[in-house]
Amino acid sequence: MTDKQTIGVIGAGAWGTALAQMLASDGRDVILWAYEPEVVAAINAEHRNPLYLPSASLAPTIRATGDLSDLASLDIVLVVTPAQVLGRVLSGLPACPRDLVLCSKGIEAGTGRMMFDVAAEAAPDSEIAVLSGPTFAHEVAAGLPTAVTLACDGGLEQWERLAPALARPTFRPYYSDDVIGAEIGGAVKNVLAIACGVVDGLGLGQNARAALIARGYAEMLRFGEALGARAETLSGLCGLGDLVLTCSSTSSRNFSLGKALGEGASSANLMADRRTVAEGAHTAPVLADLAASRGIAMPIVAAVDAILKGEDARAVVAALLARPLKAERDQRA
């Protein structure tokens, strides 16, 4: 069955390009949609994406296009656009029954919707899954071992279609049916990675970063469980696994953004200069508002939101450390 399944990827940033390269590693034809004409031209002529993933030599079976109609009849389409344009891009994909695998991590600004809800409205004929986990694009493109969560809204029947088509010897998906948990883990960890970058930029040490990861994970759990996610999902690859990776390396765009903020750069200048998207910067204000409206304590998320809005990073961290002492399991911590 999988030999007959055709696959495409929407979004030729670093992550989308890496996924296309991984899928083409067994000789499969993959269609990759890119927004920029120069990216389409470079991939097709040179088998490279010099704008977003210059380190990778791409498989010749990857064909780039700027026309979404070229993906219309494909069986499986991975969606890897920035979260804030996902709905708009998908609305241009011709309607057709297919498996749509969401690989974008974030919450839609203005509506507070997760990517699943955005995609379900924009592509109602599709059956939706969410792929999330600890994944640096350059490592996936290089064929280094990677494990992810593949959360299938269609349950085991969808998993049995998708898993063999997406798995490769060094790319291993694990099944879940907790789509909301997979989405929340991916969205919240981006904001927490900014916080860890701030800690690094301020020179506060490894102890502080480890504490922040642990307390940030507690915030992720509180938010996720309040919205119906399962704790075991958030303790897995798409939650804790992704959190540890992105909070520990400058290869993370969100960590790098936070580090620059901690070193004194202004949020406005950083966001204006960044061609690649640090999704956590868009997610933080939406997540902070959602948490506040539901009475969910997320002080680290609120601190990141404040720093992104221009408050002094060192003063925000000092206020965070000055909060009243509480039990570790206190849901108001």
C-alpha positions in Angstrom: 0.0 0.0 0.0 2.7 2.5 0.9 4.4 2.1 -2.5 1.3 3.7 -4.1 1.1 6.6 -1.7 2.3 9.9 -3.0 3.8 12.5 -0.7 4.3 16.3 -0.7 5.5 18.9 1.7 4.1 22.4 2.0 6.8 24.8 3.3 10.5 24.9 2.2 12.0 26.4 5.3 14.7 24.4 7.1 12.3 22.0 8.7 10.1 21.4 5.6 13.2 20.9 3.5 14.7 18.5 6.0 11.4 16.5 6.0 11.4 16.3 2.2 15.0 15.1 2.2 14.2 12.5 4.8 11.2 11.2 2.9 13.3 11.1 -0.4 16.1 9.1 1.3 14.7 5.8 0.0 14.3 7.1 -3.6 10.7 8.2 -3.2 9.5 11.1 -5.3 8.6 14.1 -3.1 7.0 17.4 -4.2 8.1 20.4 -2.1 6.1 23.6 -2.2 8.0 26.8 -1.6 6.8 30.4 -1.2 9.9 32.0 -2.7 10.5 31.5 -6.5 14.3 31.6 -5.9 14.0 28.6 -3.5 12.0 26.7 -6.1 14.7 27.4 -8.7 17.6 26.5 -6.5 16.2 23.2 -5.4 15.3 22.1 -9.0 18.5 23.3 -10.6 21.1 22.8 -7.9 19.4 20.3 -5.5 20.1 22.8 -2.7 18.1 25.2 -0.5 20.8 27.9 0.1 18.3 30.2 1.8 17.1 27.9 4.6 19.2 24.7 4.7 22.5 25.4 2.9 24.3 22.5 4.6 22.2 19.8 2.8 22.7 18.3 -0.6 19.1 17.4 -1.6 18.0 14.2 -3.3 17.3 14.5 -7.0 13.8 13.0 -6.5 12.7 16.2 -4.7 10.8 18.5 -7.0 10.1 22.0 -5.9 7.0 24.0 -7.0 5.4 27.3 -6.3 1.9 26.0 -7.3 -0.2 24.4 -4.6 -2.3 22.7 -7.3 0.7 20.4 -8.0 0.0 18.8 -4.6 -3.8 18.5 -5.1 -3.9 14.8 -5.8 -1.3 13.6 -3.4 -2.2 11.0 -0.7 -0.2 12.5 2.1 0.8 16.2 2.5 3.0 17.4 5.4 2.3 21.0 6.3 5.4 22.9 7.6 4.5 26.6 7.1 4.9 29.1 9.9 1.9 28.7 12.2 0.5 32.2 11.6 0.0 31.6 7.9 -1.0 28.0 8.0 -4.7 28.6 7.5 -4.1 31.1 4.6 -1.8 28.7 2.8 -4.0 25.7 3.2 -7.0 27.6 1.9 -5.1 27.7 -1.4 -4.7 23.9 -1.5 -7.4 22.4 -3.8 -9.9 20.3 -1.9 -9.4 16.6 -2.0 -9.6 13.7 0.5 -6.0 13.2 1.8 -4.0 12.7 5.0 -2.7 16.1 6.2 0.2 15.9 8.6 0.7 19.1 10.6 4.4 19.8 11.4 4.0 23.5 12.4 4.1 24.3 16.1 2.2 27.3 17.5 -1.1 28.9 18.4 -2.9 31.2 16.0 -2.7 34.8 17.1 -6.1 36.6 17.3 -8.1 33.4 17.6 -6.1 31.3 20.1 -6.8 28.3 18.0 -4.4 25.3 17.8 -3.1 24.3 14.3 -5.5 21.3 14.2 -8.6 23.6 14.4 -7.1 26.0 11.8 -6.4 23.1 9.4 -9.8 21.4 9.9 -11.5 24.6 8.9 -9.2 25.3 5.9 -9.1 21.7 4.6 -12.3 20.0 5.7 -11.9 17.1 3.3 -8.6 16.0 4.9 -8.0 13.6 7.8 -5.5 15.3 10.1 -2.5 14.1 12.1 0.2 16.0 14.1 3.9 15.2 13.9 5.9 16.6 16.8 9.0 15.9 18.8 12.7 16.7 19.4 13.9 17.5 15.9 16.6 19.8 14.7 16.2 20.2 10.9 19.9 19.9 10.0 20.2 16.6 11.9 17.1 15.1 10.2 18.4 16.2 6.8 21.8 14.5 7.6 20.0 11.2 8.4 20.9 11.2 12.1 18.6 9.1 14.4 15.3 10.9 15.3 12.1 9.8 17.0 8.9 11.7 16.9 5.2 11.5 18.1 2.7 11.0 15.3 -0.7 11.8 16.8 -3.5 10.6 14.6 -7.0 12.1 14.8 -8.1 9.1 12.7 -6.8 6.6 15.3 -5.1 3.4 14.4 -6.5 3.1 10.9 -4.8 6.4 10.0 -1.6 5.4 11.8 -1.4 2.2 9.8 -1.6 4.3 6.6 0.9 7.0 7.7 3.5 5.3 9.8 5.0 3.0 7.1 4.9 5.9 4.6 6.8 8.3 6.9 9.1 6.0 8.8 12.7 5.6 7.6 15.6 3.7 9.2 16.7 6.8 11.1 13.3 8.5 11.5 11.0 6.6 13.9 7.4 7.7 14.6 5.6 6.6 17.8 1.8 6.4 17.8 -0.6 8.6 19.8 -4.2 9.5 19.4 -3.8 12.6 21.7 -3.7 15.3 19.1 -4.2 18.2 21.5 -1.4 16.9 23.7 1.0 16.8 20.8 0.1 20.3 19.7 0.3 21.8 23.1 3.7 20.3 23.8 5.1 21.7 20.5 3.6 25.2 21.1 4.5 25.7 24.8 8.1 24.4 24.5 8.9 27.2 22.0 8.0 29.8 24.6 10.0 28.0 27.3 13.0 27.8 25.0 13.0 31.6 24.7 13.0 31.7 28.5 16.0 29.3 28.7 17.8 31.5 26.1 17.2 34.5 28.3 18.8 32.7 31.2 21.8 31.9 29.1 22.1 35.4 27.8 22.0 36.8 31.3 24.7 34.4 32.4 22.6 32.9 35.2 24.2 29.4 34.9 23.2 25.8 34.3 21.4 25.4 37.7 19.0 28.1 36.7 18.4 26.6 33.3 17.7 23.2 34.7 15.3 24.6 37.2 13.5 26.6 34.5 13.1 23.5 32.3 11.5 21.6 35.2 9.3 24.4 36.3 8.4 25.1 32.7 7.4 21.5 32.2 5.1 21.9 35.2 3.5 24.9 33.4 3.1 22.8 30.2 1.4 20.0 32.2 -1.0 22.4 33.9 -2.0 24.1 30.6 -2.2 20.8 28.7 -4.3 19.0 31.2 -6.7 22.0 31.5 -7.3 21.7 27.7 -7.8 18.0 27.7 -4.3 16.7 26.9 -3.0 13.6 28.7 0.0 13.8 31.0 1.7 10.8 29.5 1.7 12.5 26.1 3.4 15.6 27.5 6.0 13.4 29.3 6.9 11.9 25.9 8.7 13.0 22.8 6.4 15.8 21.8 6.5 17.4 25.3 9.4 16.8 27.6 11.6 15.4 24.8 11.2 18.5 22.6 11.4 20.8 25.6 14.8 19.4 26.6 16.2 19.7 23.1 15.1 23.2 22.3 16.0 24.6 25.8 19.6 23.4 25.5 21.1 24.5 22.2 21.6 27.6 20.0 20.5 25.4 17.1 17.0 26.3 18.4 15.7 29.5 16.9 13.7 30.2 20.0 16.6 29.6 22.3 18.8 31.9 20.2 16.2 34.6 20.2 16.0 34.4 24.0 19.8 34.5 24.3 19.9 37.7 22.3 17.2 39.2 24.4 19.1 38.3 27.6 22.2 39.9 26.1 20.4 43.2 25.7 19.1 43.2 22.2 15.6 44.6 21.6 12.7 42.4 20.7 11.6 44.6 17.9 15.0 44.7 16.2 15.5 40.9 16.5 12.1 40.1 15.0 12.6 42.6 12.2 15.9 41.0 11.3 15.0 37.3 11.5 14.2 35.7 8.2 13.5 32.4 9.9 10.6 32.3 12.3 11.0 31.9 16.1 7.4 30.6 16.6 7.6 31.1 20.4 7.7 34.9 19.9 4.2 34.7 18.3 2.9 32.1 20.6 3.9 33.8 23.9 1.3 36.6 24.0 -1.5 34.3 22.9 -0.5 31.6 25.4 -0.2 34.1 28.2 -3.6 35.5 27.5 -5.2 32.0 27.2 -3.6 30.9 30.5 -4.8 34.1 32.3 -8.3 33.8 31.0 -8.6 30.2 32.2 -6.9 30.9 35.6 -3.9 28.7 34.7 -0.7 29.7 36.5 2.1 30.1 33.9 4.6 32.6 35.4 7.4 31.7 33.1 5.3 32.2 30.0 4.1 35.5 31.4 7.7 36.5 32.0 8.6 35.7 28.4 5.6 37.7 27.2 6.7 40.7 29.2 10.3 40.6 27.9 9.1 40.3 24.3 7.0 43.4 25.0 10.1 45.3 26.0 10.4 44.9 29.7 14.0 44.6 31.1 15.0 40.9 31.1 17.0 41.1 34.3 14.1 42.9 36.2 11.6 40.4 34.9 13.8 37.4 36.1 14.3 39.1 39.5 10.5 39.5 39.9 10.0 35.8 38.9 12.5 34.7 41.6 10.9 37.0 44.2 7.5 35.3 44.1 6.2 33.7 47.3 7.6 30.3 48.3 5.3 27.4 47.6 5.1 23.6 47.5 6.5 22.2 44.3 3.2 20.6 43.4 1.2 23.7 44.0 -1.0 24.3 41.0 -0.7 28.0 41.6 3.1 27.9 41.5 
